[in-house]
Amino acid sequence: MGKFFSLVAGLLMVVVPMSHAAEIELDDPYEMVRQVADKTFKRIEHDQSQIAADKEHLKVIVEEELLPYIDYKYASYRVLASYIQKARSIEDPEEKKQAIENIKRFMDVFKNYLVTTYAGVFTQYTNQSVVFDNAKEIGDANMVIVKTTIKDPGRPDIDIGFKVRKDNDNNWRAYDMIAEGISLLDAKQSELHGILRQEGIEHVIDLLDKKSKLPVQFRGEGGNE
């Protein structure tokens, strides 16, 4: 399942650089996912020689092409749901101030962790094709699942759903994916929940910080999960 998520999660985290924002229909979640995927994979294909020479270049691609349009703050809130709920009930001003600072630190580290994680995920890209589901009427919804199918010759099709949400500027950004009924964010939340409860948030922050600083590894060399 971990390898499965590694293959498809990279397709969730596909965005375009700020300079190309005008070309992407951020007011349409279906077109956003479709257009962003096309542009991102073209960038990866174009930079193959640089990636072969230095795998760390994938982090550059992730930071430039992906991060500006990933709602990593909302994703962080989802992962830290239990901690945030407890922080809201804190009455002591200093203790509450520290809890808020911990949440901010977690978001920064989680952002860097995503960069390293998905840089490793993108090492698996070998020109797989992606078929997008037809757009549907969304009305006033502020969260939508965009369904897609990944086709890889000689392998079974993989059906996945990208979770995207409308931000305060009415732009759609990706924050999660669902595969075989399992949410990637929910899986990460479950993974960290026990550590958070037993070791505390500072330990979780240190853990993710160390993982975010790992060098990019091609799948099969160890990975960065």
N, C-alpha and C positions, 0 to 999 in steps of 0.2 A: 504493500500500500504506500509506503514511503517513497519508493521509486516512482510509483504511479503519480503521486502528487507532484514529485519533482518534475516530471515530464510536462504535466498540464498546468502547473501553477505559473510557469513562466508566461503562458499565454494570458493569464489574468493580468500580469504586471507589464502590460505593453501600453506605452503612451508616446506622445510626440513632444519634441522640445518646444520651449516657449516661443521661439522664433517662427514656428510653423503653426501656432495656435489658430491663426485665422483660417487655415485650411481644414480644420477639424470641426465637425458639427457637434460642439459640446452641449447643445440644447437637445440633442437626440441621442439617447443611450445606445440605440442599435447602430446608428451610423458612427458614433464615437468609437465603439469597440471595433467595428469593421475597418474603419479608416486608420485607426491607431495601430492595429495589428499589422496591416499592410506596410505602413511606413517603418515600423520598428524592425520587422524582419528584413526589409530591404537594407536598413542600416547595418544590421548584423552581417548580412551577406556581403555588403560593400566593404566592411572592415575585417573580413576574414584574415587577410595577411597580417594586420596589426594584432589580431587576437592570437594568431598562431605564434607570433613573435613574443607577445607578452599577454598572458591571460588576464592580468590586472586591467587591461583595456576594457574588459567587459564591465568593470565597475564604472568606468567613465561613461559607457553607453547607458548603463542603468541610471546613473545620476542625471544624464542629459536628456535621455529619451523617455524615461519611465517615471522618475520620482515626482516631477512637477504635477503630474495628473493622477497620482495615487493619494487617496485620502488616508494617509498613514496615521493622522491624529485620531480619526474616528476608529480606525483599526486598533490603535493602541487602547482607546477607551474600551473597546469590546474585549480585548484580552485582559485588561485590568478591572473588569467590571466589579468583581467582589471587593477589591481593594478600594476602589472609588466609592462604592456604597458605604464602606466603613468610614472612609475619610469624611464623608458628608455628615456623619453623626458625631464627629469629634467636636467637643466644646472648648477644650483648652486652646487659646489662640496660637501659642507657640507650636504646640503639637500639630494643629491643623495647618499652620504655615509650612511645617516640615513635610507633612503629607502631600501638600500641593507641590512643593519643590520636588519631591520624589516622583510625582506623576509627570512633571515636566522633563525631568532627567530620563525617565523611562521612555517617553516619546522620542527624545533625541536619539537615545541608544537604539530603540526599536527601528527608527528610520535607517540608521547606519547598518543595523542587522539585516534589514530587508535588502539593502544595496548589495551586501556580500552574498546573502542567500540566493537572490535571483541572478546575480552575476554567475554563480555556479550553475543555476538552473539553465541559463541560456547556453551553457556548453553542450547541452543535449540537442540543440536545434540543428536539424539536418534536412531542412526543406520539407517538413511535413506540411500537408495542406489542411486548411481549416474551412469548414462549411458553416456558414452562419444561418441561424433560423430567421425566418421572415419577421419583420417588425410587426409589433402588435400595438393596438390602441392602449395607451397607458393612463389617459385621463389626468387626474390630479395626483397620481401616485408619485412619491418622492424616492421610492426604491424599486428597482426592477431587476429581474434575472434575465440576462441575455444568453440564450441557449446556443451552443455551438457543437460541432462534431469534428474531432481531430482524426484525419485519415493518414495512415502510415502504411505504405505498401507491405504486404506480408504480415500485417498485424491487425487485430480486431479494432474496429472503430471505437473511439472514446467519446462518450457524450458528457459534456460538462456545462455548467452554468456560471456565468460571471455575475456577481452581485455588484451593482453600481447604484450610487445614490446621488441625489441632487443636493448641491451645497447651497450656502446662503446667497451665492451669486447666480443661482439657477443653472449652474454647470454640472454635468454628470461626471463622476469620477469612480473608478473601480476601488473596491475595498475588500472583496472576498470572492471565493469561488466555491462551487459545490461539485463534487464528483462522487458518484455512487452513493448519493444521499448524505455525504459527509462534508461539512464545512471546513475549509482549511483553517479559518480563524478559530472555530470551535475546537479543532484539534490542537492548535497552539495554546489555546486557553487551558485545555485539559492538561497539556504537558507541563505548563508552568504553574498550574493551580497548587499542586502539592508542594512544589519548591517554595512558592510564595508563602504558603501557610506555615511551612516548617522552618524555612530559613529567612524569610522576610524579603521585602522588596529590594533592599540594597544588594542583597545577594543575587537576586534575579537580574538587577541592572548590571552588576559586575559580570555575571555569566554571559549576558547578551553582548556586553561591550567586548569581551574577549573573543566571542564568536564573530563579531563584526570586523575584527581586525585580522582574521585569518586570511591567508592568501587564497585567491580563487583556485579551485581545483576542478578538473574535469571529472564528470561522473565516472565512478569506477576507480578513482584515485583516493577517495575518501569522503568527498562531499563536504558541505558546510551546514548541514541541518543543525 
